[in-house]
Amino acid sequence: MKTQQTQLHLHHPHRHRGRRQRLALLATAGAAGFLLLAGASPALAQSAPGKPAAPAAGMSKDELVARGKYIVSTSGCHDCHTPWHVGPNGPEPDMRRALSGHPQAMVMPPAPKLPEGPWLVVTAATNTAFAGPWGVTYTANLTPDPESGLGKWTAKDFIETIRTGRRMGRGREILPPMPYPVYNNMTDADLTAVFTYLQSIPAMPNKVPEPRPPAAPVAGKS
């Protein structure tokens, strides 16, 4: 599978968390604009991030699913978590595999080495694998498959992942290009709606690889 390159211009990339957050925002800047469209409706009162989402409890499951689908569809989730293919109108998300993450059968070779300069990130043609200063990351399976997706997660696990930038709020760090610092601006009510929608879509068994760490620096080079 050939790879394509994405241009990002960053200065002094470091691997500490603050830089990772900024890189996540830059790598998926378009998602931030879409989030402006995802403000809570009158039925979802604007609770501050981290506050209990009481208004969501007053909504029916169908209303939560509809709200969550709207947010997912307008917040760039399909841009990375749904594998892309070339359709009749050109490159587009393959909705037959909606939100199933990086295909487990697509084993990526080592990322090509980029020369020093403004080119920083390499992406797979499916837009589900990314290589940069943080290492190699693969987009997660967001479907409710119990073994490879979110089937065993709770809404609390999902919300704490976004709030802390760690898997289930206590696991490994969420790596670029996932723009969780942007999604952290969502209310608990909206995150609950997103999770409810994700639990309603078809479960797709698809075990996504674990991230790869950055290549070890060559001796004598910083």
C-alpha positions, 0 to 999 in steps of 0.5 A: 500500500502506497503512502501519501504525505501530509505537510505540517510546518512545526518548529522544534518538535518535542515529545512532551505532552504539551507539544503532542496536544498542539500537534494533534490540533494542527494535524486535524485543524479542520475538526476544530472548525466542525466542532463549532457546529456541534454546540448543544441544542436547547435540549442539551443544556450547556454544562461545563466540561467535567460536570454531570450531564443531567439534561442527557438523562431526560432525553430518550435513547433515540434522541441521544443517538440522533444527537450523537450521529449529528456530532460524529458526522460534523466533527471529522470522526469519519476522516480518520476512524473510517478507512478511505478508498477511491469511490466513484467520486474520488477518495472518500470514507468507505462507509461499509467499514464506518468507524472501524479504524485501521484495517487489521489486514493492512500491515504497514511497512516502516514509514518512509524517512523524510528529509529535514525540513517542513515535511513532518507527517506521513499518512496511509492512503486509508488515512488510518495510520500516521507516522510522525515524531511521536511514532506510528499511530493507528486510528481506533475501532469505535464500533461496539465490538466487545473484543476489538472496539468499544463494546466493553466500555462505559460512557464514563470510560469514554468521557474520561478518555476525552477529559484526560487524554488517556485511554479509559482515563487511566491507560496509555496517552492518546497520541496524534492526530487525535484532537482530544484537546478540541473534543474536551471542549464538548459538554458531558451531555454531548459526549454521552450522546456521541458514545450512545450513537457509537454503541448503536452502530454495527459492531465490526471485529477489527483488531487495530495494532498498538502504536509504535514508538519513535525510532531510536535516534542515531548515535551522535545525532540529537 
